[in-house]
Amino acid sequence: MIVFRVDRRSGTAVYAQLVRQVQQAVRTGRLAPGDRLPTAREVAERAGINPNTVLRAYRDLEVAGLVEPRQGSGTFVRAGLARPAADLDGLRAELAEWFERARTAGLEPADIHALIADVGESHANA
């Protein structure tokens, strides 16, 4: 099950953070079609947010076709996002090793994320 993290200082709306986290979890295989999302009440209690915020995120995910509510059962992942045929576990392990090297070199998490975003942007259009 996914555990949501809310960063109130990010400048991104909380519901948008939740949407992004579900999309990322589906994209990386942590959530698969048929997996159940936590209830809005569970997320609200754990993250200290309003349940309506969670419901808005779930509604946006439903409109996008990524999840479906089932009366009396919860909200379930409906479809996966397109992923390249790649060894995600191997790539994840390599990235974890790189992340540790970056931390050892003295980079803070924000620096690492900025570096990844910069490299990603430069390669996205290549």
C-alpha positions as protocol buffer text, in pm:
chain_id: "A"
residue {
  index: 1
  type: MET
  ca { x: 0 y: 0 z: 0 }
}
residue {
  index: 2
  type: ILE
  ca { x: 117 y: 350 z: -74 }
}
residue {
  index: 3
  type: VAL
  ca { x: 211 y: 586 z: 208 }
}
residue {
  index: 4
  type: PHE
  ca { x: 164 y: 949 z: 111 }
}
residue {
  index: 5
  type: ARG
  ca { x: 410 y: 1221 z: 207 }
}
residue {
  index: 6
  type: VAL
  ca { x: 294 y: 1582 z: 211 }
}
residue {
  index: 7
  type: ASP
  ca { x: 541 y: 1868 z: 185 }
}
residue {
  index: 8
  type: ARG
  ca { x: 361 y: 2185 z: 286 }
}
residue {
  index: 9
  type: ARG
  ca { x: 664 y: 2398 z: 193 }
}
residue {
  index: 10
  type: SER
  ca { x: 686 y: 2275 z: -166 }
}
residue {
  index: 11
  type: GLY
  ca { x: 449 y: 2533 z: -312 }
}
residue {
  index: 12
  type: THR
  ca { x: 254 y: 2250 z: -480 }
}
residue {
  index: 13
  type: ALA
  ca { x: -107 y: 2197 z: -380 }
}
residue {
  index: 14
  type: VAL
  ca { x: -151 y: 1898 z: -148 }
}
residue {
  index: 15
  type: TYR
  ca { x: -401 y: 1725 z: -378 }
}
residue {
  index: 16
  type: ALA
  ca { x: -154 y: 1759 z: -667 }
}
residue {
  index: 17
  type: GLN
  ca { x: 119 y: 1603 z: -453 }
}
residue {
  index: 18
  type: LEU
  ca { x: -107 y: 1305 z: -386 }
}
residue {
  index: 19
  type: VAL
  ca { x: -191 y: 1267 z: -756 }
}
residue {
  index: 20
  type: ARG
  ca { x: 177 y: 1281 z: -849 }
}
residue {
  index: 21
  type: GLN
  ca { x: 268 y: 1022 z: -587 }
}
residue {
  index: 22
  type: VAL
  ca { x: 6 y: 776 z: -715 }
}
residue {
  index: 23
  type: GLN
  ca { x: 119 y: 830 z: -1074 }
}
residue {
  index: 24
  type: GLN
  ca { x: 480 y: 775 z: -974 }
}
residue {
  index: 25
  type: ALA
  ca { x: 395 y: 462 z: -774 }
}
residue {
  index: 26
  type: VAL
  ca { x: 209 y: 317 z: -1072 }
}
residue {
  index: 27
  type: ARG
  ca { x: 485 y: 416 z: -1314 }
}
residue {
  index: 28
  type: THR
  ca { x: 754 y: 249 z: -1100 }
}
residue {
  index: 29
  type: GLY
  ca { x: 550 y: -64 z: -1032 }
}
residue {
  index: 30
  type: ARG
  ca { x: 492 y: -3 z: -659 }
}
residue {
  index: 31
  type: LEU
  ca { x: 120 y: 6 z: -741 }
}
residue {
  index: 32
  type: ALA
  ca { x: -32 y: -228 z: -997 }
}
residue {
  index: 33
  type: PRO
  ca { x: -378 y: -258 z: -1149 }
}
residue {
  index: 34
  type: GLY
  ca { x: -610 y: -398 z: -884 }
}
residue {
  index: 35
  type: ASP
  ca { x: -420 y: -252 z: -588 }
}
residue {
  index: 36
  type: ARG
  ca { x: -635 y: -69 z: -335 }
}
residue {
  index: 37
  type: LEU
  ca { x: -554 y: 287 z: -230 }
}
residue {
  index: 38
  type: PRO
  ca { x: -597 y: 382 z: 135 }
}
residue {
  index: 39
  type: THR
  ca { x: -928 y: 544 z: 220 }
}
residue {
  index: 40
  type: ALA
  ca { x: -953 y: 921 z: 223 }
}
residue {
  index: 41
  type: ARG
  ca { x: -1000 y: 904 z: 598 }
}
residue {
  index: 42
  type: GLU
  ca { x: -684 y: 696 z: 646 }
}
residue {
  index: 43
  type: VAL
  ca { x: -476 y: 933 z: 433 }
}
residue {
  index: 44
  type: ALA
  ca { x: -621 y: 1239 z: 605 }
}
residue {
  index: 45
  type: GLU
  ca { x: -543 y: 1102 z: 951 }
}
residue {
  index: 46
  type: ARG
  ca { x: -190 y: 988 z: 866 }
}
residue {
  index: 47
  type: ALA
  ca { x: -94 y: 1301 z: 672 }
}
residue {
  index: 48
  type: GLY
  ca { x: -284 y: 1552 z: 883 }
}
residue {
  index: 49
  type: ILE
  ca { x: -486 y: 1687 z: 591 }
}
residue {
  index: 50
  type: ASN
  ca { x: -852 y: 1742 z: 511 }
}
residue {
  index: 51
  type: PRO
  ca { x: -1032 y: 1433 z: 373 }
}
residue {
  index: 52
  type: ASN
  ca { x: -1181 y: 1653 z: 99 }
}
residue {
  index: 53
  type: THR
  ca { x: -827 y: 1715 z: -28 }
}
residue {
  index: 54
  type: VAL
  ca { x: -774 y: 1341 z: -63 }
}
residue {
  index: 55
  type: LEU
  ca { x: -1111 y: 1301 z: -233 }
}
residue {
  index: 56
  type: ARG
  ca { x: -1018 y: 1571 z: -483 }
}
residue {
  index: 57
  type: ALA
  ca { x: -694 y: 1389 z: -565 }
}
residue {
  index: 58
  type: TYR
  ca { x: -878 y: 1058 z: -605 }
}
residue {
  index: 59
  type: ARG
  ca { x: -1138 y: 1228 z: -825 }
}
residue {
  index: 60
  type: ASP
  ca { x: -861 y: 1370 z: -1049 }
}
residue {
  index: 61
  type: LEU
  ca { x: -706 y: 1024 z: -1073 }
}
residue {
  index: 62
  type: GLU
  ca { x: -1046 y: 878 z: -1160 }
}
residue {
  index: 63
  type: VAL
  ca { x: -1106 y: 1137 z: -1433 }
}
residue {
  index: 64
  type: ALA
  ca { x: -763 y: 1050 z: -1573 }
}
residue {
  index: 65
  type: GLY
  ca { x: -869 y: 684 z: -1585 }
}
residue {
  index: 66
  type: LEU
  ca { x: -599 y: 570 z: -1343 }
}
residue {
  index: 67
  type: VAL
  ca { x: -824 y: 461 z: -1054 }
}
residue {
  index: 68
  type: GLU
  ca { x: -1183 y: 353 z: -1005 }
}
residue {
  index: 69
  type: PRO
  ca { x: -1397 y: 375 z: -694 }
}
residue {
  index: 70
  type: ARG
  ca { x: -1590 y: 61 z: -603 }
}
residue {
  index: 71
  type: GLN
  ca { x: -1894 y: 119 z: -387 }
}
residue {
  index: 72
  type: GLY
  ca { x: -1827 y: -15 z: -39 }
}
residue {
  index: 73
  type: SER
  ca { x: -1482 y: -151 z: -129 }
}
residue {
  index: 74
  type: GLY
  ca { x: -1258 y: 150 z: -181 }
}
residue {
  index: 75
  type: THR
  ca { x: -1056 y: 302 z: -463 }
}
residue {
  index: 76
  type: PHE
  ca { x: -849 y: 74 z: -682 }
}
residue {
  index: 77
  type: VAL
  ca { x: -578 y: 123 z: -942 }
}
residue {
  index: 78
  type: ARG
  ca { x: -744 y: 70 z: -1276 }
}
residue {
  index: 79
  type: ALA
  ca { x: -462 y: 90 z: -1525 }
}
residue {
  index: 80
  type: GLY
  ca { x: -88 y: 119 z: -1544 }
}
residue {
  index: 81
  type: LEU
  ca { x: 100 y: 402 z: -1706 }
}
residue {
  index: 82
  type: ALA
  ca { x: 302 y: 332 z: -2015 }
}
residue {
  index: 83
  type: ARG
  ca { x: 646 y: 207 z: -1913 }
}
residue {
  index: 84
  type: PRO
  ca { x: 934 y: 105 z: -2133 }
}
residue {
  index: 85
  type: ALA
  ca { x: 1032 y: -260 z: -2119 }
}
residue {
  index: 86
  type: ALA
  ca { x: 1322 y: -214 z: -1879 }
}
residue {
  index: 87
  type: ASP
  ca { x: 1476 y: -381 z: -1581 }
}
residue {
  index: 88
  type: LEU
  ca { x: 1325 y: -146 z: -1324 }
}
residue {
  index: 89
  type: ASP
  ca { x: 1473 y: -335 z: -1029 }
}
residue {
  index: 90
  type: GLY
  ca { x: 1822 y: -314 z: -1180 }
}
residue {
  index: 91
  type: LEU
  ca { x: 1781 y: 52 z: -1264 }
}
residue {
  index: 92
  type: ARG
  ca { x: 1649 y: 122 z: -913 }
}
residue {
  index: 93
  type: ALA
  ca { x: 1954 y: -50 z: -759 }
}
residue {
  index: 94
  type: GLU
  ca { x: 2194 y: 147 z: -979 }
}
residue {
  index: 95
  type: LEU
  ca { x: 2018 y: 472 z: -891 }
}
residue {
  index: 96
  type: ALA
  ca { x: 2033 y: 388 z: -520 }
}
residue {
  index: 97
  type: GLU
  ca { x: 2408 y: 333 z: -550 }
}
residue {
  index: 98
  type: TRP
  ca { x: 2447 y: 663 z: -738 }
}
residue {
  index: 99
  type: PHE
  ca { x: 2234 y: 843 z: -478 }
}
residue {
  index: 100
  type: GLU
  ca { x: 2460 y: 710 z: -201 }
}
residue {
  index: 101
  type: ARG
  ca { x: 2771 y: 828 z: -392 }
}
residue {
  index: 102
  type: ALA
  ca { x: 2614 y: 1173 z: -429 }
}
residue {
  index: 103
  type: ARG
  ca { x: 2537 y: 1188 z: -55 }
}
residue {
  index: 104
  type: THR
  ca { x: 2892 y: 1076 z: 27 }
}
residue {
  index: 105
  type: ALA
  ca { x: 3020 y: 1354 z: -201 }
}
residue {
  index: 106
  type: GLY
  ca { x: 2835 y: 1602 z: 19 }
}
residue {
  index: 107
  type: LEU
  ca { x: 2522 y: 1673 z: -184 }
}
residue {
  index: 108
  type: GLU
  ca { x: 2201 y: 1737 z: 9 }
}
residue {
  index: 109
  type: PRO
  ca { x: 1874 y: 1574 z: -108 }
}
residue {
  index: 110
  type: ALA
  ca { x: 1754 y: 1902 z: -263 }
}
residue {
  index: 111
  type: ASP
  ca { x: 2081 y: 1927 z: -460 }
}
residue {
  index: 112
  type: ILE
  ca { x: 2044 y: 1568 z: -579 }
}
residue {
  index: 113
  type: HIS
  ca { x: 1684 y: 1622 z: -692 }
}
residue {
  index: 114
  type: ALA
  ca { x: 1784 y: 1941 z: -874 }
}
residue {
  index: 115
  type: LEU
  ca { x: 2066 y: 1756 z: -1049 }
}
residue {
  index: 116
  type: ILE
  ca { x: 1836 y: 1472 z: -1153 }
}
residue {
  index: 117
  type: ALA
  ca { x: 1575 y: 1719 z: -1282 }
}
residue {
  index: 118
  type: ASP
  ca { x: 1842 y: 1908 z: -1477 }
}
residue {
  index: 119
  type: VAL
  ca { x: 1978 y: 1593 z: -1640 }
}
residue {
  index: 120
  type: GLY
  ca { x: 1625 y: 1466 z: -1704 }
}
residue {
  index: 121
  type: GLU
  ca { x: 1525 y: 1787 z: -1878 }
}
residue {
  index: 122
  type: SER
  ca { x: 1834 y: 1789 z: -2095 }
}
residue {
  index: 123
  type: HIS
  ca { x: 1775 y: 1428 z: -2201 }
}
residue {
  index: 124
  type: ALA
  ca { x: 1396 y: 1451 z: -2240 }
}
residue {
  index: 125
  type: ASN
  ca { x: 1429 y: 1638 z: -2568 }
}
residue {
  index: 126
  type: ALA
  ca { x: 1732 y: 1450 z: -2697 }
}
